Amino acid sequence: MNELNAHYALLLGLNESWEVADVAVDPEGQRVEIQLAHRGGKLVCPKCRGACPQADLAPERTWRYLDLMQFETLLRARVPRSDCKSCGVKTTTVPWAGKHSRFTLLFEAFAIKVIQACHSLKQAANLLRLDWDTAHMIMGRAVERGLVRRSLEEVKYVGVDEKSFLKGQNYVSVLTDLEQGRVFEVVPGRNVESAVELWKSLPDSQRKRVKVVAMDMWQPFIQAAEEMVPKADIVFDKFHISKHLNEAVDKVSRQEHKRLLQTDDDSLKGTRQLWLDAATNLPEPKREEFDTLKKADLKTAKAWALKENFRIFWTYHNT
């Protein structure tokens, strides 16, 4: 048993303050329970970090560890409480888990990877053999740790966008770091108030460093950016500009098609998708037909040419 305990102590990466006291294996329940014991000695106050003697042991607690050979693995221990002259009696921290957590740090890290890989939190919870609320709590703790470590000093290029979720017109607004792919803040709605709240998640000193804000042409986002980061340049993203250009070509095509039909001219009949697709994406049988349309004296052809010429903008470099 001593060899087995030493084996598990090595797997757990315990420091010199802790040891494995017992290991209980339940084959039918597919569970391993590892009893840990504190070796004694001086403690560190979790509040002031000063050295102090031990007061007593807190009631036994349980933490879920990473599964061992498909067996659910639990750690059990009575955590010592420090007797600090300045702070009083405090339960000390343990090296394998965060404060108030029922899971080890390694399990939470693994759980976050599963959550990231799954399409939904429910799927991740099922794989981890957790309920939805517990999986959501682990995700929330990870976000809190990330916010503590997050540095905002070098953020210069940010994006503001909206995301729809559930059914109907339900939106959230999102503020992101375009260089490092980080999400700074998510708030309900997509009005001016929501966008201003996004910007307030950054301290004043950081907002002054923002050079460029990328967004769609949604007026509340523009208004909030002009108010909160007045010195930053606003850049409209390629997707929405292309969308507006396509909508303009489509509008011209519809109007001209309606006018031509009044003179029994159906030149534009069935050509809508030709004008919207890029010329390079057209199937071979359609290219000859489209080449003829482009050379015709049509307002739609002129509108299409203007849209295509704008493509140069995305690759232009000022030399």
C-alpha positions as CSV (number, residue, x, y, z in Angstrom):
1,M,0.0,0.0,0.0
2,N,2.9,2.4,0.7
3,E,4.1,1.9,-2.9
4,L,0.6,2.5,-4.2
5,N,0.2,5.7,-2.1
6,A,3.6,6.9,-3.3
7,H,2.5,6.2,-6.9
8,Y,-0.7,8.3,-6.5
9,A,1.2,11.0,-4.7
10,L,3.5,11.2,-7.7
11,L,0.6,11.3,-10.2
12,L,-1.1,14.1,-8.2
13,G,2.1,16.2,-8.0
14,L,1.8,16.8,-4.2
15,N,4.3,19.0,-2.5
16,E,6.1,18.1,0.7
17,S,3.2,19.4,2.9
18,W,0.8,16.6,1.7
19,E,0.8,12.9,1.4
20,V,-1.6,10.1,0.2
21,A,-3.0,8.4,3.3
22,D,-5.2,5.8,1.6
23,V,-6.6,4.7,-1.7
24,A,-10.0,3.1,-2.1
25,V,-11.0,1.5,-5.4
26,D,-14.7,0.8,-6.1
27,P,-14.8,-1.4,-9.3
28,E,-18.6,-1.6,-9.4
29,G,-19.1,2.1,-9.0
30,Q,-16.1,2.8,-11.2
31,R,-14.7,5.2,-8.7
32,V,-11.3,5.8,-7.0
33,E,-11.2,7.8,-3.7
34,I,-7.8,9.1,-2.6
35,Q,-7.5,10.2,1.0
36,L,-5.0,13.0,1.5
37,A,-3.4,14.1,4.8
38,H,-1.5,17.2,5.8
39,R,2.0,16.5,7.2
40,G,1.7,19.3,9.8
41,G,4.2,22.1,10.4
42,K,4.0,25.9,9.9
43,L,1.2,27.2,7.7
44,V,0.8,30.4,5.6
45,C,-2.1,32.6,6.3
46,P,-4.3,32.8,3.1
47,K,-5.0,36.5,3.8
48,C,-1.8,38.2,4.8
49,R,0.6,35.4,3.6
50,G,2.4,35.4,7.0
51,A,3.7,32.3,8.7
52,C,1.6,31.0,11.5
53,P,0.8,27.8,13.5
54,Q,-2.0,25.4,12.9
55,A,-5.3,25.9,14.7
56,D,-7.1,22.7,13.7
57,L,-8.5,20.8,10.7
58,A,-11.5,21.9,8.8
59,P,-14.3,19.3,8.1
60,E,-13.5,16.9,5.3
61,R,-14.0,18.2,1.7
62,T,-14.1,16.4,-1.6
63,W,-12.7,17.4,-5.0
64,R,-13.2,15.7,-8.3
65,Y,-10.0,14.9,-10.1
66,L,-9.3,13.8,-13.6
67,D,-10.6,10.4,-14.3
68,L,-8.0,7.6,-13.9
69,M,-8.4,4.7,-16.4
70,Q,-12.0,5.7,-16.9
71,F,-12.7,5.6,-13.1
72,E,-14.2,8.8,-11.6
73,T,-11.5,10.0,-9.2
74,L,-12.2,11.9,-6.0
75,L,-9.7,13.6,-3.6
76,R,-10.7,13.8,0.1
77,A,-8.9,15.8,2.7
78,R,-9.3,17.8,5.9
79,V,-7.6,21.1,5.2
80,P,-5.7,22.7,8.1
81,R,-6.8,26.1,9.4
82,S,-4.1,28.7,10.3
83,D,-4.1,30.6,13.6
84,C,-2.9,34.0,12.5
85,K,-2.4,36.7,15.1
86,S,-3.5,39.4,12.7
87,C,-6.2,37.7,10.7
88,G,-7.6,35.1,13.0
89,V,-8.4,31.5,12.2
90,K,-8.5,30.9,8.4
91,T,-8.8,27.8,6.2
92,T,-5.6,27.5,4.2
93,T,-5.4,27.0,0.5
94,V,-4.7,23.6,-1.2
95,P,-2.3,23.3,-4.1
96,W,-4.6,21.2,-6.3
97,A,-7.8,23.4,-6.3
98,G,-9.0,26.9,-6.2
99,K,-10.9,28.5,-3.3
100,H,-14.4,27.2,-2.8
101,S,-14.1,24.9,-5.8
102,R,-15.3,21.2,-5.7
103,F,-13.0,20.4,-8.6
104,T,-9.2,20.3,-9.0
105,L,-7.5,22.8,-11.2
106,L,-6.5,20.1,-13.6
107,F,-10.1,18.9,-14.0
108,E,-11.3,22.5,-14.6
109,A,-8.7,23.0,-17.2
110,F,-9.7,19.8,-19.0
111,A,-13.4,20.7,-18.7
112,I,-12.7,24.1,-20.4
113,K,-11.1,22.3,-23.3
114,V,-14.1,20.0,-23.6
115,I,-16.5,23.0,-23.5
116,Q,-14.5,24.8,-26.2
117,A,-14.5,21.7,-28.4
118,C,-18.3,21.1,-28.1
119,H,-21.1,22.9,-30.0
120,S,-23.0,23.5,-26.8
121,L,-22.5,23.5,-23.0
122,K,-25.1,20.7,-22.7
123,Q,-23.0,18.4,-24.9
124,A,-19.8,19.2,-22.8
125,A,-21.6,18.6,-19.6
126,N,-22.8,15.2,-20.7
127,L,-19.3,14.2,-21.7
128,L,-17.9,15.4,-18.4
129,R,-20.7,13.7,-16.5
130,L,-21.8,17.0,-15.0
131,D,-25.1,18.9,-14.9
132,W,-25.5,22.1,-16.9
133,D,-25.3,24.4,-13.9
134,T,-22.0,22.9,-12.8
135,A,-20.4,23.1,-16.2
136,H,-21.5,26.7,-16.5
137,M,-20.0,27.4,-13.0
138,I,-16.7,26.0,-14.1
139,M,-16.8,28.1,-17.3
140,G,-17.5,31.2,-15.1
141,R,-14.5,30.5,-12.9
142,A,-12.3,30.2,-15.9
143,V,-13.5,33.5,-17.2
144,E,-12.8,35.1,-13.8
145,R,-9.2,33.7,-13.8
146,G,-8.7,35.0,-17.3
147,L,-10.0,38.5,-16.5
148,V,-7.5,38.7,-13.6
149,R,-4.6,37.8,-15.9
150,R,-5.7,39.9,-18.8
151,S,-3.5,42.7,-19.9
152,L,-5.0,45.6,-21.8
153,E,-1.9,47.8,-22.2
154,E,-1.2,47.1,-25.9
155,V,-4.8,46.9,-27.2
156,K,-5.0,49.3,-30.2
157,Y,-7.3,47.6,-32.7
158,V,-10.8,46.5,-31.5
159,G,-13.9,45.3,-33.1
160,V,-17.6,45.9,-32.2
161,D,-20.1,43.4,-33.5
162,E,-23.6,41.9,-32.8
163,K,-24.6,38.3,-32.4
164,S,-28.1,36.8,-32.6
165,F,-29.1,33.9,-30.4
166,L,-32.1,31.8,-29.6
167,K,-35.3,32.6,-31.7
168,G,-36.5,36.0,-32.8
169,Q,-34.6,39.3,-32.7
170,N,-32.4,38.5,-29.6
171,Y,-29.0,40.2,-29.9
172,V,-25.9,40.7,-27.8
173,S,-23.1,43.2,-28.6
174,V,-19.5,42.1,-28.4
175,L,-16.2,44.0,-28.0
176,T,-13.1,42.1,-29.2
177,D,-9.4,42.5,-29.5
178,L,-8.7,42.1,-33.2
179,E,-5.0,41.4,-32.8
180,Q,-5.2,38.6,-30.2
181,G,-8.7,37.3,-30.9
182,R,-9.9,38.0,-27.3
183,V,-13.4,38.9,-26.2
184,F,-13.4,41.9,-23.8
185,E,-17.1,42.1,-23.1
186,V,-20.5,40.9,-24.1
187,V,-23.7,42.8,-23.2
188,P,-27.4,42.3,-24.1
189,G,-28.9,44.4,-26.9
190,R,-27.4,46.3,-29.7
191,N,-28.5,49.9,-29.0
192,V,-26.3,52.9,-28.1
193,E,-26.6,52.1,-24.4
194,S,-25.3,48.6,-25.0
195,A,-22.4,49.8,-27.1
196,V,-21.4,52.4,-24.5
197,E,-21.5,49.7,-21.8
198,L,-19.1,47.7,-23.9
199,W,-16.6,50.5,-24.0
200,K,-16.9,51.1,-20.3
201,S,-15.4,47.6,-19.8
202,L,-12.0,49.2,-20.8
203,P,-10.4,51.7,-18.4
204,D,-10.1,55.3,-19.6
205,S,-6.4,55.0,-20.0
206,Q,-6.8,52.1,-22.4
207,R,-9.6,53.7,-24.4
208,K,-7.2,56.5,-25.2
209,R,-4.8,54.0,-26.7
210,V,-7.3,52.6,-29.2
211,K,-6.4,53.6,-32.7
212,V,-9.0,51.7,-34.9
213,V,-12.5,50.4,-34.4
214,A,-13.8,47.9,-36.9
215,M,-17.6,47.5,-37.1
216,D,-20.6,47.2,-39.5
217,M,-22.6,50.3,-40.4
218,W,-25.0,50.0,-37.5
219,Q,-25.6,53.6,-36.4
220,P,-25.7,52.9,-32.6
221,F,-22.2,51.4,-32.8
222,I,-20.9,54.4,-34.7
223,Q,-22.5,56.8,-32.2
224,A,-21.0,55.0,-29.2
225,A,-17.6,54.8,-30.7
226,E,-17.6,58.6,-31.6
227,E,-18.6,59.3,-28.0
228,M,-16.3,56.9,-26.1
229,V,-13.1,56.8,-28.4
230,P,-13.4,60.0,-30.3
231,K,-9.8,59.9,-31.6
232,A,-10.0,56.4,-33.0
233,D,-10.6,55.8,-36.7
234,I,-13.8,53.9,-37.6
235,V,-13.3,51.2,-40.2
236,F,-16.3,49.4,-41.7
237,D,-15.7,45.7,-42.3
238,K,-15.4,44.2,-45.7
239,F,-18.4,41.8,-45.4
240,H,-20.9,44.6,-44.8
241,I,-19.5,46.9,-47.4
242,S,-19.7,44.1,-50.0
243,K,-23.2,43.4,-48.8
244,H,-24.3,47.0,-49.4
245,L,-22.6,47.0,-52.9
246,N,-24.4,43.8,-53.9
247,E,-27.7,45.2,-52.6
248,A,-27.2,48.3,-54.7
249,V,-26.5,46.2,-57.8
250,D,-29.6,44.1,-57.1
251,K,-31.8,47.2,-56.6
252,V,-30.6,48.7,-59.9
253,S,-31.2,45.4,-61.7
254,R,-34.8,45.0,-60.3
255,Q,-35.7,48.6,-61.3
256,E,-34.2,48.2,-64.8
257,H,-35.8,44.8,-65.3
258,K,-39.2,46.2,-64.5
259,R,-38.7,49.2,-66.9
260,L,-37.5,46.9,-69.7
261,L,-40.5,44.6,-69.4
262,Q,-42.7,47.5,-70.2
263,T,-41.2,47.6,-73.7
264,D,-41.3,43.7,-74.0
265,D,-37.5,43.5,-73.4
266,D,-36.6,40.6,-71.1
267,S,-32.9,40.9,-71.3
268,L,-32.5,40.8,-67.6
269,K,-34.8,37.9,-67.0
270,G,-33.1,35.1,-64.9
271,T,-29.8,37.1,-64.7
272,R,-30.0,38.2,-61.0
273,Q,-27.5,35.7,-59.7
274,L,-25.1,36.4,-62.5
275,W,-24.7,40.0,-61.3
276,L,-24.3,39.1,-57.7
277,D,-21.7,36.3,-58.2
278,A,-18.1,37.3,-58.9
279,A,-17.2,36.8,-62.5
280,T,-14.6,34.2,-61.5
281,N,-17.2,32.1,-59.8
282,L,-19.5,31.7,-62.9
283,P,-19.8,28.3,-64.4
284,E,-18.5,28.0,-68.0
285,P,-21.9,27.9,-69.8
286,K,-22.9,31.2,-68.1
287,R,-19.7,33.1,-68.9
288,E,-20.5,33.8,-72.6
289,E,-24.0,35.0,-71.7
290,F,-22.7,37.2,-69.0
291,D,-20.0,38.7,-71.3
292,T,-22.7,39.8,-73.6
293,L,-24.7,41.4,-70.8
294,K,-21.7,43.3,-69.5
295,K,-21.2,44.9,-72.9
296,A,-24.8,45.9,-73.3
297,D,-26.0,49.5,-72.6
298,L,-27.5,48.6,-69.3
299,K,-27.5,50.5,-66.0
300,T,-27.2,47.2,-64.3
301,A,-23.9,46.5,-66.1
302,K,-22.6,49.9,-65.0
303,A,-23.6,49.3,-61.4
304,W,-21.9,45.9,-61.5
305,A,-18.7,47.4,-63.0
306,L,-18.6,49.9,-60.1
307,K,-19.0,47.1,-57.6
308,E,-16.2,45.1,-59.1
309,N,-13.9,48.0,-59.4
310,F,-14.2,48.6,-55.7
311,R,-12.4,45.2,-55.1
312,I,-9.2,47.1,-55.7
313,F,-9.8,48.9,-52.5
314,W,-9.2,45.8,-50.4
315,T,-5.7,45.2,-51.8
316,Y,-4.6,48.8,-52.3
317,H,-1.3,49.8,-50.8
318,N,-0.1,53.4,-50.7
319,T,3.5,53.3,-51.8
